[in-house]
Amino acid sequence: MSIYDFTVKDAKGNDVSMKDYEGKVLLIVNTATGCGFTPQYEGLQAMYEKYNADGFEILDFPCNQFLGQAPGTNDEIVAFCKGRFGVTFRQFSKIKVNGKDAEPLYAFLKEQQHGTLGSRIKWNFTKFLVDRNGNVVARFAPTDTPESIEKSVKELL
């Protein structure tokens, strides 16, 4: 099984094959618009602008599992992120990251990189770093800011 075997839904509900990202360095993040970590969108966008031309992509998966901090529809979330933080990286449909209804991609990511709670996602803005070959090489806590993980991203580029 590989990260490229999954298909996910974009914010408009369209299927997106993870194969579309082969050869890219990926940062996959479960996000929320009403969280104390929401300002990380600013740092994520800055990193995306800095490294996108080198083959870096950020995949944003809103999740409402943590105290309902990602309310609203997919369209409302996208509008908020673009309007408030100027987000231009790819945003996907709202998902669950824990439990029996967890998005299969996230079940795979958690299998590949366990965190302090084992395979469970602790909170919004947990980040997974994937190399150009599709290997999940690191997992970062919500408290790890985009600026603090930039060196790890740069090393893979």
N, C-alpha and C positions, 0 to 999 in steps of 0.2 A: 504494500500500500504506500502511496506517495501523496504528497500535498496536491499534485497535479491530477489526481483521480477524482477530486471533488468538484461539484458544481454548486454555486451559491446564487442567491438572488440579489440583484442590485436594488437601489432605492426605488426604482420604478417597477420592480417585480419581475424583471427579465433575468433569464438564466445567464450566468457568467461562468465559463469553465475556468478553473484555476490554471489550466494549460496555457491560457492567454498570458500568464505571467512567467512562463519558463524563461530562464536566463536572466531574470531580474532579482534584485535583492528586495525582499519584502519586509515591511513592518506591519504586522496585523494587530489591530487594537480594538478592544471592546470599549465603547465610549458612552457617555451620557451628557446631555445638555444642561442638567441641573445639579451637577456634582461639584464639590470643591476642587476637583482636578480638571474641570472643564476648561480653564484657561490654558491647559496644555495644548489645546488646539492651535494656539498661536505658535508655539515652538514646533509642533508637528508640521504646520504649514511652512514655516521658515526652513526646516530641514528638507521638506519635499521640494521646495523651490531651489534649494542649493544643490541637491543631488539627483533630481529627477532625470536630467539629461545624461547622467552617468549610469542609468539603469536602475534607479531606486523608485519603489512604489510604496505608498501607504494605503492599506485597506482598512476602512473604518466601518466597524460593525456596531451600531447602537444597540444597547441592551438595557432593558427596563427592570432587570431582576434585583437590583440593589436599591431598595427603598423607593422604587418608582421614579428614579432620577432621569429617565429618558422618556418623558411623556410625549404625547403627540404622535402624529402620523409621520411616515417616512418623509413626505414632502415638507412638513413643518420642521422636521429636524434638519433637513438639507438647507432649507431657507434660513434657519437660525445660524447654522455653521457658516454659510456663505456670507450672510449679512454681518454677523458679529466678528468673525475671524478670517473672512476672505478665503475659506477653504476651497481648494481646487482639486484635491486628491479624491480618489474614488470612494463614494459612500454606498453602503449596502443596506438591505432591508434590516429592520430591527430583528434581533435574534435572542435566543436564550443560550447562555454559555455553560450553565450547570443544570444538573438534573436529567431526568429521562427524556425531556424534550430539547436537550442541548443540540445546537447546530452540529451536524456530523463533522464539519471542518474543525470546530472547536474541540470536539471529543478527541480528534486526532492530534491537534496541537498540544492538548493537555497530556496525552499519552507520551508524546515526544519529549516534553519538558515539564517536569513537575515543579511546583512552587512550594512555599512554606506550608500550605494546607494540603499537600499531596497534589492530586490532579485538579482539585477544585480551583476555580477562579475566585480570588479573594474579594475583588472590588472592580469598579470601573477603571479604565485606563491601564489594565494589564496589557503588556506588549510582548509579542512573539517576533523574533527576528529569524528570517529565513534566508539562506544563502542562494546563490545563483543556480545551484543544483537541486533546490527544493528541500534541503535539509533544515530542520528547525534547530537552530544552533544556540539560541538563548531565549530566556524568558525574563522579563523585567517587571518589577512590582509597580503598582500604581504610583508610588512615591518617586519612582525613577523618572525624572523629567526627560523630555526629548534632548535637551542640552547635555544631560549626563550620559546618555547612551549614544550620542553622535559618534564618538570614537569607534564604538563597536560597528556601527553602520559603515563608517568610512573604511574600516579595515576590510570589509567584504566587497567593497566597490573596487 
